[in-house]
């Protein structure tokens, strides 16, 4: 059975919870490593006041004994410290008239969700649609990352654009997280980083928000993961769906897909050459490591395009979903720019998507079996 997961919880509810199943037995699952990923999600200039309230730490509820997975579903929980400030509004026995949200925000799930479920208060929608829920995605993604570390596969990210400011391209040969995490906006181009910081501060001063682009890199991946035999097994689609499901992501690019659409095929496809040792090499990776729905042995390169956060201090024109009258959209507490932390969230999304494909191909009840099938017989599991 392939690795899969489910999450539950609301932005200001008691806890965020998640279950990941079909993790083979014998995987080291360390709460502090998961906490380190949760801390990375809080990085970056442009985050809002919520990050001053929360101290995200995971509680491992099941599926792990003595820091090793048992083969049973792994259940995780992350408590919301801010719940205490909202307990009368969002708890199961709270007051539904407490903190209503009726001034729908353009670009948010407020109006569509209210119409879908017949609500006149979008609080029921905003609580689940909130990007706060990605904390559990990151926690579960940390388990998937641990799975891949035993196979020699690394997943990292960095910021390549915020607003109109673009960073210089980088080579995709190894993890970039250590360098990226040391920067205020997780950008590897120091000159561009300084300009990005200025853009975020300007947006904050004007009560506005900014979007941008994060690049996710997967290294150490062998050829042949995914498949051309079914639309449901094409790895491009699996990854795009996972990244596209991250709040605020409005476009997903594999490799140089956008630029390649402007060029002739002779200038796009990654030519192959013998390396003199019985293997095949490529001098370019415009395909982003994926051809025909499968990995081709090159690093997987994914870019997530984030729209600006839809909650603005100076609310846009909207309609009150309860009265039908013209209003300014609600000013809920929110970030100015989530692109730096968005890269960390998308790392987790890619890890979970790739875990589905790899586990579907390799199977295995134990991590030792998985490592051997992947060709990592000397892997410490």
LINHUJO-V973375 format. One record per pair of residues at least 24 apart in sequence whose ideal C-beta (glycine too) atoms are under 7 Angstrom apart, sorted by the first residue. I is the first residue (numbers start at 1). J is the second residue. Records with the same first field share a line. If there is no record, write none. Layout:
I=J ; J
This chain:
2=356 ; 359 ; 360
3=355 ; 356 ; 359
4=356
5=140 ; 352
7=133 ; 136 ; 137
9=133 ; 136
10=90 ; 127 ; 128
11=127 ; 130 ; 132 ; 133
12=80 ; 82 ; 83 ; 86 ; 90 ; 127
13=80 ; 83 ; 90 ; 127
14=79 ; 80 ; 83
15=77 ; 78 ; 79 ; 80
16=77 ; 78 ; 80 ; 133 ; 135 ; 136
17=75 ; 76 ; 77 ; 136
18=76 ; 136 ; 139 ; 140
19=73 ; 74 ; 75
20=74 ; 140 ; 143
21=73
22=359
23=69 ; 74 ; 143 ; 147
24=69 ; 71 ; 364 ; 365 ; 366 ; 367 ; 369 ; 370
25=69 ; 70 ; 71 ; 365 ; 366
26=68 ; 69 ; 366 ; 367 ; 368 ; 381
27=68 ; 69 ; 146 ; 147 ; 367 ; 381
28=67 ; 68 ; 146
29=60 ; 64 ; 67 ; 69 ; 74 ; 143 ; 146
30=67
31=58 ; 60
33=142 ; 146
34=58 ; 139 ; 142
37=138 ; 141 ; 142
38=78 ; 135 ; 138 ; 139
40=181 ; 344
41=135 ; 138 ; 341 ; 344 ; 345
42=341
43=181 ; 186 ; 340 ; 341 ; 344
44=184 ; 185 ; 186 ; 340 ; 341
45=184 ; 185 ; 197 ; 200 ; 340
46=200 ; 335 ; 336 ; 337 ; 338 ; 340
47=335 ; 341
48=333 ; 334 ; 335
49=333
50=82 ; 333
53=81 ; 82
54=81 ; 82
55=81
56=135
58=139
71=365
74=143
76=136 ; 139 ; 140
78=135 ; 136 ; 139
90=127
99=123
101=126 ; 330
102=320 ; 321 ; 322
103=315 ; 318 ; 320 ; 327 ; 328 ; 329 ; 330
104=318 ; 319 ; 321 ; 329
105=310 ; 311 ; 318 ; 329 ; 330
106=310 ; 316 ; 318 ; 329
107=307 ; 310
108=310 ; 311
111=321
114=321
120=321 ; 322
122=321
131=247 ; 248 ; 338
134=246 ; 247 ; 345
137=345 ; 348 ; 349
138=344 ; 345 ; 348
140=348 ; 352
141=347 ; 348 ; 349 ; 351 ; 352
144=351 ; 352 ; 355
145=351
147=355
148=351
150=367 ; 371 ; 376 ; 379 ; 381
151=371 ; 374 ; 376 ; 379
152=220 ; 376
153=218 ; 220 ; 221
154=219 ; 220
155=216 ; 218 ; 347 ; 350 ; 351
156=217 ; 347
157=214 ; 215 ; 216 ; 217 ; 343 ; 344 ; 346 ; 347
158=186 ; 187 ; 188 ; 215 ; 343
159=185 ; 186 ; 187 ; 212 ; 214 ; 339 ; 340 ; 343
160=213 ; 214 ; 215 ; 303
161=212 ; 213
162=196 ; 199 ; 200 ; 210 ; 212 ; 337 ; 339
163=199 ; 210 ; 212
165=192 ; 195 ; 196 ; 199
166=192
167=192
168=192
172=217 ; 285 ; 299 ; 301
173=219 ; 299
174=219
175=219
176=217
185=340
186=340 ; 343
200=336 ; 337
203=336 ; 337
204=336
207=312 ; 313 ; 314
208=312
209=308 ; 309 ; 312 ; 336 ; 337
210=308 ; 336 ; 337
211=306 ; 307 ; 308 ; 339
212=306 ; 337 ; 339
213=303 ; 304 ; 305
214=304 ; 339 ; 342 ; 343 ; 346
215=301 ; 303
216=302 ; 304 ; 343 ; 346 ; 347 ; 350
217=299 ; 301
218=299 ; 300 ; 350 ; 354
219=299
221=289 ; 295 ; 300
222=295 ; 297
223=295 ; 296 ; 297
224=294 ; 295
225=294 ; 295 ; 357 ; 358 ; 361
226=293 ; 294 ; 295 ; 357
227=293 ; 294
228=292 ; 293 ; 294
233=293
234=293
235=290 ; 293 ; 294 ; 295 ; 357
236=290 ; 293
238=353 ; 356 ; 357
239=302 ; 350 ; 353
242=349 ; 350 ; 352 ; 353
243=302 ; 304 ; 346 ; 349 ; 350
246=304 ; 342 ; 345 ; 346 ; 349
248=306 ; 307 ; 309 ; 338 ; 342
249=304 ; 305 ; 306
250=305 ; 307
251=305
252=302 ; 304
253=303
254=288 ; 290 ; 302
255=285 ; 286 ; 287 ; 288 ; 301
256=286
260=286
302=350
304=342 ; 346
306=338 ; 339 ; 342
309=334 ; 335 ; 338
